[in-house]
Amino acid sequence: MPPAALSFADMLDGSPASLAKLRARFDAAAREEKRVFESPVKRSTIDPSAAAALGAAFAEMMSASPANLVTMRERHDGESSTPTSSSVRHLSRQLLSPHPAPSTISLSPRDDATRAEPAPAADFADMFAASPATLAKMRAASRARDDHPHGGDARASGKKHRASIDDASAADPGRFDDMFAASPAQLAKLRAASARASPSGASSSSFPGFTTTSGNKGSHPYGDDRFVVVYDVVAADETECREKVLAICLEQTVELPASLVPEGTWIRENVVGRLEKLTPRAGLRGSYRCEISYHTDTAGNEISQLINVVFGNTSMKEGVMVADLIAPPSVLAAYPGPKFGVRGLRKLLGVPRGPIIMTALKPMGSSTAALAEMAYKFAKGGIDVVKDDHGLADQPYSPYDERVVACAAAVRRANEETGRRCIYAPCVNAPAHLVAKRAFAAKAAGAGAVLMIPGITGLDTMRELADDESFGLPIICHPAMLGAMLGGGSYDRVGGFSHEVLLGALPRVAGADATIFPSFGGRFGFSVKECEGIARGARRPMGGMPDIFPSPGGGMTMERVAAMNEVYGEDVLLLIGGSLMGHSPDLVANAKHFMKIAGRTDLYGPKENGGKGGGAGDVGGGGKDGKKVDFEALVSR
């Protein structure tokens, strides 16, 4: 007989096709196990009532639908344990042991001739190898077996010991109903959980325990295995709104009419979206605000599929907007998030307090030599981040490889002269097969970060780079093309994504350490409220992910710096380009002016100003008393 633990591992790791192949292996195992069970055994080690109760538990699970199994679990939760239930668990572990000892297992105190129940392991093999449709067919066979005299006794005894069954099911982390009602994706998660689990009492079997959050409300109002999309829906009345919501629930998952996935079916209960809350006139322009939850399995732990489930086809419907996306920590754990965030980027730059300042190398058409000289002067003047303009790529007037090497060297030279830690961030907007190659080329050349455009190259491309431990540089997100997906605006359009989600939360989930966006008062018309939403998405609690820098730009002038500081606070990455270049011909002096109006006091680096560094309160050189500022103490506040 093949080891049971190995068989379970194979089944949980297998595709539906491979599960079918496993069934043939289990058929042979079942025949051998039946021979073992029909051999003479000792009956002194197992409580007979526990064996009967276990038989009733198996019979009940065999005759239940997947939806009913979930209901059974909810009924079982909270029940107290009993000595009988402990015996049931002990017996179940013996039955599932990879090497069950015939001399220690007994199903009944009756004679062998009266104990002709088919081997439970054979039933389990069939159930695990079967599709939900086949499980339904097996129900009739289960009822037929109940007519067996022994099965009838087990059923009667099961009624007597129902509380014991409930206790055993609630206490056992290896929940059979979880596995029977689970999708292939859920089974994969169960197997991963089994590798970490070490339940009490498991010493009686080498079969590992399984844990799952299915049906567990936990710390999230709709369950720790569900994420919530908040939609604003335009509708004439609540009846029409509910019809639209049902259409969204179906469209974003199964893309079938409701009649083909009726209520009570496994797919309807576990795959189709679920309306959790509907609030009239709470959305944009008095629309209905609707909270729809989706099981995390629908996204498959992939950000590309997550976005597909969130909006996908519904993005092409009028009068529907994604107002928010809420996910519990258990869901967010599947995504890397930012590697640096606010604290990490501050530490990298050596600026533990005050706004971080950034500018862009431009215009397109400039030679590599001209851009490198510009980068040197900006870094010399105290700019923290010198990035490529998002329009710089691999053009003939400044090829990518040539520009990155020259600009990284120019910034490094300025840092050697000032003692600062300015970083250069080239733009890696490129064909799909070249994005990672250019990013690593930038790192090799000495770049300190990269600029990415997920609206063109994709959020998952950014996620992949952020998740690559061998890369290890901060990522700055640029919003080009994302504007086509935005709702709101001057006309309060109920459509697309909210600013908070698209430019704040999603870049953060995908691994950005800063997110650029057009600030209020610039040439793009974003409102203060929309910009505050972006900053909120960059900073709100998200499963332990670090906060990231909101980076307002988009035609900002130095005259608007004070207003931006007031709205965004200290943890902001201020981006000014054209206004900085046009302030005067002296780019070094312009950079220091930018620092001053931003509220920075470290106007000189540690190697400048006769080695005294900046002015009062300088965090790049000395403090007010001339002593070195404790960076770690400041950044941990």
C-alpha positions in Angstrom: 0.0 0.0 0.0 1.5 3.4 -0.9 2.1 5.7 2.0 -1.0 7.7 2.8 0.8 11.0 3.5 2.5 10.8 0.1 -0.9 10.1 -1.6 -2.5 13.1 0.1 0.4 15.3 -0.9 0.1 14.1 -4.5 -3.6 14.8 -4.6 -3.3 18.3 -3.1 -0.4 19.2 -5.4 -2.0 17.7 -8.5 -4.1 19.1 -11.3 -7.6 17.7 -12.0 -6.0 15.5 -14.7 -3.3 14.2 -12.5 -5.9 13.5 -9.8 -7.7 11.2 -12.2 -4.5 9.2 -12.7 -4.0 8.9 -9.0 -7.4 7.2 -8.7 -6.0 4.1 -10.4 -3.2 3.9 -7.8 -5.8 4.2 -5.0 -8.0 1.4 -6.4 -5.2 -1.1 -5.8 -4.5 0.5 -2.4 -8.1 0.2 -1.5 -8.2 -3.5 -2.3 -5.1 -4.1 -0.2 -6.6 -2.0 2.7 -9.8 -4.0 2.6 -7.8 -7.1 3.1 -6.1 -5.6 6.1 -9.4 -4.5 7.6 -10.9 -7.9 7.2 -7.9 -9.5 8.9 -8.3 -10.5 12.6 -7.5 -7.5 14.8 -7.3 -6.6 18.5 -10.3 -4.7 19.8 -8.9 -3.4 23.1 -7.4 -0.1 22.1 -10.3 1.8 20.5 -13.6 2.9 22.2 -16.3 1.1 20.1 -18.6 4.1 20.5 -16.0 6.4 19.0 -15.7 4.0 16.0 -19.5 4.1 15.5 -19.5 7.9 15.8 -16.7 8.2 13.2 -18.7 6.0 10.8 -21.7 8.3 11.2 -19.5 11.3 10.6 -18.2 9.8 7.4 -21.7 8.9 6.3 -22.9 12.5 6.9 -20.1 14.0 5.0 -20.5 11.6 2.1 -24.2 12.5 1.8 -23.6 16.3 2.0 -23.2 18.7 -0.9 -20.1 21.0 -0.8 -22.3 23.9 0.2 -23.8 21.8 3.0 -20.3 20.9 4.2 -19.5 24.6 4.7 -22.7 25.0 6.7 -21.7 21.9 8.7 -18.4 23.5 9.6 -20.0 26.7 10.8 -22.3 24.6 13.0 -19.4 22.7 14.3 -17.3 25.7 15.2 -17.4 26.7 18.9 -18.4 23.3 20.2 -16.5 21.9 23.2 -14.3 18.8 23.1 -15.3 15.5 24.8 -13.4 12.3 25.6 -15.4 10.6 22.8 -14.4 13.2 20.3 -10.8 12.7 21.2 -11.2 9.0 20.5 -12.8 9.8 17.2 -9.8 11.9 16.2 -7.4 9.3 17.4 -9.2 6.6 15.3 -9.3 8.8 12.2 -5.6 9.4 12.5 -5.0 5.7 12.8 -7.1 5.1 9.7 -5.1 7.7 7.8 -1.7 6.6 9.0 0.7 5.6 6.2 1.4 2.4 8.1 -1.7 1.4 10.0 -1.0 -1.5 12.4 -3.7 -4.2 11.9 -3.2 -5.3 15.5 -4.3 -1.9 16.9 -7.3 -1.0 14.8 -10.9 -2.1 15.5 -14.1 -0.8 13.9 -16.5 -2.8 16.0 -16.6 -5.3 18.8 -18.6 -7.6 16.5 -17.2 -10.7 14.8 -15.3 -10.4 11.6 -18.2 -11.9 9.7 -20.5 -9.1 10.7 -18.0 -6.4 10.0 -18.2 -6.1 6.2 -18.1 -2.3 5.8 -16.1 -1.3 2.7 -12.7 0.3 3.6 -13.0 4.0 4.3 -9.8 4.7 2.5 -11.3 3.4 -0.7 -14.2 5.9 -0.3 -11.8 8.7 0.4 -9.7 7.9 -2.7 -12.9 8.0 -4.8 -13.9 11.3 -3.3 -10.5 13.0 -3.7 -10.2 11.8 -7.3 -13.8 12.8 -8.2 -15.1 16.1 -9.5 -18.0 17.9 -7.7 -20.4 16.3 -10.2 -19.1 12.8 -9.5 -19.4 13.5 -5.8 -23.1 14.2 -6.3 -23.5 10.8 -8.0 -21.7 9.1 -5.1 -24.4 10.3 -2.7 -26.8 7.6 -3.9 -24.2 5.0 -3.4 -23.6 6.3 0.1 -27.2 6.0 1.0 -27.3 2.4 -0.4 -24.4 1.5 1.9 -26.3 3.0 4.8 -28.9 0.1 4.4 -26.1 -2.4 5.4 -26.9 -3.6 9.0 -23.6 -2.3 10.3 -24.2 1.0 8.5 -27.6 1.3 10.1 -26.1 0.7 13.5 -23.5 3.4 12.8 -26.2 5.8 11.9 -28.2 5.1 15.0 -25.1 5.4 17.1 -24.1 8.6 15.2 -27.3 10.3 16.3 -26.5 9.4 19.9 -23.0 10.8 19.6 -23.7 13.8 17.3 -22.1 16.3 19.8 -18.9 14.2 19.8 -18.7 14.3 16.0 -19.1 18.1 16.0 -16.4 18.5 18.6 -14.0 16.2 16.7 -14.7 18.0 13.4 -14.3 21.5 15.0 -11.0 20.6 16.8 -9.3 18.7 14.0 -7.2 21.1 11.8 -7.3 18.5 9.0 -10.8 19.4 8.1 -12.3 16.9 5.6 -15.1 19.2 4.6 -12.5 21.9 3.8 -10.9 19.5 1.3 -14.1 18.2 -0.2 -15.5 21.7 -0.8 -12.2 23.1 -2.0 -11.2 24.2 -5.5 -7.8 23.1 -6.9 -6.4 26.5 -5.9 -7.7 26.1 -2.3 -6.2 22.6 -2.1 -2.8 24.0 -3.1 -3.2 26.4 -0.2 -4.2 23.6 2.2 -1.1 21.7 1.3 1.1 24.7 1.9 -0.6 25.2 5.3 0.0 21.5 6.1 3.7 22.0 5.8 3.6 24.6 8.5 1.0 23.1 10.8 1.8 21.0 13.8 -1.5 20.1 15.5 -1.6 18.7 19.0 -2.1 14.9 19.1 -0.7 14.4 15.6 1.9 12.1 16.9 -0.5 9.2 16.4 -0.2 9.7 12.6 2.4 11.0 10.2 -0.5 12.5 8.2 0.0 16.3 8.6 -2.7 18.6 9.8 -4.3 21.2 7.4 -5.4 24.7 8.3 -7.6 27.0 6.3 -9.3 30.4 6.8 -12.4 29.4 4.7 -15.5 30.7 6.4 -13.5 32.3 9.2 -14.4 35.9 9.7 -11.2 36.6 11.5 -10.1 40.2 11.5 -11.8 41.1 8.3 -15.5 41.7 8.2 -16.2 39.4 5.3 -13.6 36.7 6.0 -9.8 36.6 5.8 -10.0 34.8 2.5 -12.0 37.4 0.7 -11.1 40.8 -0.7 -13.6 43.6 -1.2 -14.1 45.9 -4.1 -16.1 49.1 -3.4 -18.0 50.1 -6.5 -20.0 53.3 -7.2 -23.0 52.4 -9.3 -25.3 54.7 -11.1 -28.9 53.5 -10.9 -32.4 54.9 -10.9 -33.4 53.0 -7.8 -32.3 50.2 -5.5 -33.9 47.5 -7.6 -32.0 48.5 -10.7 -28.8 48.9 -8.6 -29.1 45.3 -7.3 -29.6 44.0 -10.9 -26.4 45.8 -11.9 -24.6 44.5 -8.9 -25.6 40.9 -9.7 -24.4 41.5 -13.3 -21.0 42.7 -11.9 -20.7 39.7 -9.6 -21.2 37.4 -12.6 -19.3 39.3 -15.2 -16.2 39.6 -13.0 -16.0 35.9 -12.3 -17.9 33.3 -14.3 -19.2 35.5 -17.2 -22.4 33.4 -17.3 -26.1 34.2 -16.8 -27.4 33.7 -13.2 -29.6 30.8 -14.4 -26.5 28.7 -15.3 -25.0 29.1 -11.8 -28.0 29.0 -9.5 -27.8 29.7 -5.8 -26.7 26.7 -3.8 -24.3 25.4 -6.4 -20.6 25.3 -5.4 -19.5 27.8 -8.1 -22.2 30.3 -7.1 -21.3 30.0 -3.4 -17.5 30.0 -3.8 -16.6 31.7 -7.0 -19.2 34.3 -8.0 -18.9 37.7 -6.3 -21.1 38.4 -3.3 -22.8 41.7 -2.4 -22.0 42.6 1.2 -23.3 46.1 1.6 -25.3 48.6 -0.4 -25.6 52.3 0.6 -27.8 54.7 -1.4 -26.4 58.1 -2.4 -23.0 57.4 -0.7 -21.0 57.3 -4.0 -19.7 59.9 -6.4 -22.5 62.2 -7.6 -25.1 60.5 -5.4 -24.5 57.0 -6.9 -25.0 53.8 -4.9 -21.9 52.6 -3.0 -21.7 48.8 -3.2 -19.3 46.5 -1.5 -18.7 43.2 -3.3 -16.5 40.6 -1.9 -14.6 38.0 -4.0 -12.8 34.9 -2.8 -9.1 35.2 -3.0 -8.9 32.1 -5.2 -10.5 34.1 -8.0 -7.3 36.2 -8.2 -5.0 33.2 -7.9 -2.4 35.3 -6.0 -1.5 37.1 -9.2 -1.8 40.8 -9.5 -2.7 40.7 -13.2 -5.7 38.4 -12.4 -6.5 40.5 -9.3 -7.0 43.6 -11.5 -9.0 41.4 -14.0 -11.4 40.4 -11.2 -11.6 43.9 -9.7 -12.7 45.6 -13.0 -12.0 43.5 -16.1 -15.0 43.5 -18.4 -17.0 45.8 -16.1 -14.6 48.6 -16.9 -16.3 48.8 -20.3 -19.7 49.5 -18.7 -20.9 53.0 -18.1 -21.9 54.2 -14.6 -19.6 51.9 -12.6 -16.5 53.0 -10.8 -14.0 51.3 -8.5 -14.0 53.5 -5.5 -11.8 51.4 -3.2 -10.1 48.0 -2.9 -9.8 46.5 0.5 -8.0 43.3 1.2 -7.1 41.6 4.5 -3.4 40.9 5.4 -3.8 37.2 4.4 -4.6 38.4 0.8 -2.0 41.1 0.6 0.7 38.7 1.8 0.7 37.2 -1.8 2.1 40.5 -3.2 5.6 41.9 -2.4 4.8 45.5 -1.8 7.5 48.1 -1.7 11.0 47.0 -0.7 12.0 50.4 0.7 9.0 52.7 1.3 9.3 55.9 3.1 11.7 54.8 5.8 14.0 52.8 3.5 14.2 55.6 0.9 15.0 58.2 3.6 17.8 55.9 5.0 19.2 55.4 1.5 19.3 59.1 0.8 20.5 60.1 4.3 17.5 62.4 4.8 15.5 61.3 7.9 13.2 64.3 8.0 11.8 67.0 5.8 10.4 66.7 2.2 12.5 64.7 -0.3 13.1 66.7 -3.5 13.3 65.4 -7.0 13.7 66.8 -10.5 13.8 65.4 -14.1 16.3 65.4 -16.8 14.8 67.0 -20.0 14.0 67.8 -22.7 13.8 64.9 -25.1 16.3 65.6 -27.9 19.1 66.6 -25.6 22.4 64.9 -26.0 23.8 62.5 -23.5 26.5 64.9 -22.5 24.0 67.7 -21.9 21.8 65.5 -19.8 24.8 64.2 -17.7 26.0 67.8 -17.1 22.5 68.7 -15.9 22.4 65.7 -13.6 25.7 66.7 -12.1 24.6 70.3 -11.3 21.3 69.1 -9.8 23.1 66.7 -7.6 25.7 69.3 -6.7 22.9 71.7 -5.6 21.4 69.1 -3.2 18.6 67.5 -5.2 17.9 64.0 -3.6 16.6 62.2 -6.7 17.5 63.0 -10.3 15.3 61.0 -12.6 15.0 60.7 -16.4 12.0 62.5 -17.8 9.5 59.7 -18.6 9.9 60.5 -22.3 13.6 59.5 -22.3 14.0 55.9 -23.7 16.5 54.6 -26.2 16.4 57.4 -28.8 19.2 58.2 -31.1 20.0 61.5 -29.6 20.7 59.8 -26.2 20.8 56.0 -26.3 19.7 54.3 -23.1 23.0 52.5 -22.2 25.1 55.5 -23.0 22.9 57.9 -21.0 22.6 55.7 -18.0 26.4 55.3 -17.7 27.1 59.0 -18.1 24.4 60.3 -15.8 25.1 57.8 -13.0 28.8 58.8 -13.2 27.9 62.5 -13.1 25.8 62.0 -9.9 28.4 59.9 -8.3 31.0 62.6 -9.0 28.8 65.2 -7.4 28.2 63.0 -4.3 32.0 62.6 -3.9 32.3 66.4 -3.8 29.4 67.1 -1.5 29.2 64.0 0.7 25.5 63.7 -0.1 23.7 60.5 -1.3 21.8 61.8 -4.4 20.6 59.0 -6.6 19.9 58.8 -10.3 16.8 57.0 -11.6 16.7 56.2 -15.3 13.4 55.4 -17.0 13.0 51.7 -18.0 10.0 52.1 -20.2 10.9 49.5 -22.8 9.6 46.5 -24.7 8.6 43.6 -22.4 11.7 41.5 -23.1 14.0 44.5 -22.3 12.5 45.9 -19.1 14.4 43.7 -16.7 17.6 43.8 -18.8 17.6 47.6 -18.8 16.9 47.8 -15.1 19.8 45.5 -14.2 22.0 47.5 -16.6 21.1 50.6 -14.7 22.1 49.0 -11.4 25.4 47.8 -12.9 26.1 51.4 -14.1 25.5 52.8 -10.6 22.0 54.0 -10.8 20.3 54.3 -7.4 16.7 53.7 -8.5 14.5 53.2 -11.6 11.5 55.0 -13.0 8.7 52.7 -14.3 5.5 53.3 -16.2 3.1 50.5 -15.3 0.3 52.1 -17.4 2.4 51.1 -20.4 4.6 48.2 -19.3 2.1 46.8 -16.7 1.7 46.6 -13.0 2.9 43.0 -12.9 6.1 44.0 -14.6 6.8 46.4 -11.8 5.8 43.8 -9.3 8.2 41.2 -10.8 11.2 43.6 -10.6 10.3 44.7 -7.0 10.0 41.0 -6.0 13.5 40.2 -7.4 15.8 40.1 -4.5 18.9 40.4 -6.8 17.7 43.8 -8.0 17.2 45.6 -4.8 16.7 49.2 -5.9 13.8 51.6 -5.2 11.1 51.9 -7.9 9.4 55.2 -8.7 6.0 54.8 -10.4 5.1 57.3 -13.2 1.3 57.7 -14.1 1.6 58.0 -17.9 -1.4 56.3 -19.6 -3.1 55.6 -16.2 -5.2 58.8 -16.7 -7.3 56.9 -19.2 -8.5 54.6 -16.4 -9.3 57.4 -13.9 -12.8 58.4 -12.8 -13.8 61.6 -11.1 -12.2 64.7 -12.6 -13.8 68.0 -13.4 -17.0 66.3 -14.4 -17.1 63.8 -11.5 -17.3 60.9 -14.0 -18.6 57.7 -12.3 -16.3 55.3 -14.2 -12.8 54.0 -14.1 -10.8 53.8 -10.9 -10.7 56.3 -8.1 -7.4 58.3 -7.7 -6.8 56.7 -4.4 -6.8 53.2 -5.8 -5.2 53.6 -9.2 -2.4 56.1 -8.2 -2.0 55.3 -4.5 -2.9 51.7 -3.4 -2.2 49.7 -6.6 1.3 51.0 -7.3 2.1 50.3 -3.6 0.8 46.7 -3.9 2.9 46.3 -7.0 6.1 47.3 -5.3 6.5 51.0 -6.0 8.4 53.0 -3.3 7.0 56.3 -4.6 4.1 57.3 -6.8 4.2 60.3 -9.0 0.9 62.1 -9.9 -0.2 65.6 -11.1 -0.9 67.7 -8.1 -3.7 70.2 -7.6 -3.0 73.6 -9.1 -1.0 72.2 -12.0 -1.8 71.7 -15.6 -3.8 68.5 -15.2 -6.7 69.7 -13.1 -6.6 67.2 -10.2 -8.5 68.5 -7.2 -7.2 68.7 -3.6 -9.6 65.9 -2.6 -8.3 63.6 -5.3 -4.7 64.3 -4.4 -5.4 63.7 -0.7 -6.9 60.4 -1.8 -3.7 59.4 -3.6 -1.6 60.3 -0.5 -4.0 58.2 1.6 -3.6 55.2 -0.7 0.2 55.6 -0.3 0.1 55.6 3.5 -3.0 53.8 4.8 -2.6 50.5 6.7 -2.2 47.7 4.1 -1.2 44.4 5.7 2.1 45.6 7.0 3.3 47.1 3.7 5.5 50.1 4.2 4.1 53.5 3.5 5.4 55.0 0.2 6.1 58.5 -0.9 3.3 60.5 -2.7 5.2 62.5 -5.3 3.1 65.5 -6.5 4.3 67.0 -9.8 2.7 67.8 -13.1 3.7 71.4 -13.8 4.3 72.4 -10.2 6.2 75.6 -9.6 8.4 76.5 -6.7 5.7 79.0 -5.6 3.4 76.1 -4.9 5.8 74.2 -2.6 4.4 75.7 0.6 0.8 74.7 -0.4 2.0 71.2 -1.2 3.8 70.8 2.1 0.6 71.8 3.9 -1.5 69.2 2.1 0.9 66.3 1.9 2.9 66.8 5.1 6.6 66.0 5.6 6.7 62.5 4.0 6.4 63.7 0.5 8.7 63.5 -2.6 8.3 66.9 -4.3 8.8 66.9 -8.0 9.6 70.1 -9.9 11.1 70.1 -13.4 10.5 73.0 -15.7 10.2 75.7 -13.0 13.5 74.6 -11.5 15.3 74.8 -14.8 13.8 78.2 -15.6 14.4 79.9 -12.3 17.8 81.0 -13.3 20.7 79.8 -15.6 22.5 78.5 -12.5 21.1 75.1 -11.9 23.2 74.5 -8.7 21.8 77.7 -7.1 18.3 76.8 -8.4 18.5 73.4 -6.6 19.5 75.1 -3.3 16.6 77.5 -3.7 14.3 74.5 -4.1 15.7 73.0 -0.9 15.2 76.2 1.0 11.6 76.8 0.1 10.8 73.1 0.7 11.9 73.7 4.3 15.2 71.8 4.2 18.0 73.1 6.3 20.8 70.9 5.0 21.7 73.3 2.2 25.2 72.0 2.1 26.6 68.5 2.2 29.0 67.1 4.8 32.0 67.9 2.6 30.9 71.4 1.7 31.0 74.8 3.4 34.5 74.2 4.7 33.6 70.8 5.9 30.9 72.1 8.3 28.0 70.9 6.2 24.7 72.6 6.1 23.0 75.2 8.3 21.1 74.9 11.6 19.3 71.6 12.1 21.2 70.0 9.1 20.6 66.3 9.0 23.1 65.7 6.2 25.9 67.1 8.3 25.7 68.4 11.8 22.9 69.4 14.1 22.3 72.6 15.9 25.1 71.8 18.4 27.4 70.7 15.7 27.0 67.0 16.6 26.2 64.3 14.1 22.4 63.6 14.0 21.4 60.0 15.0 19.7 58.9 11.8 18.3 55.7 13.1 16.7 57.5 16.1 15.1 60.1 13.8 13.8 57.7 11.1 12.2 55.4 13.7 10.0 58.1 15.1 
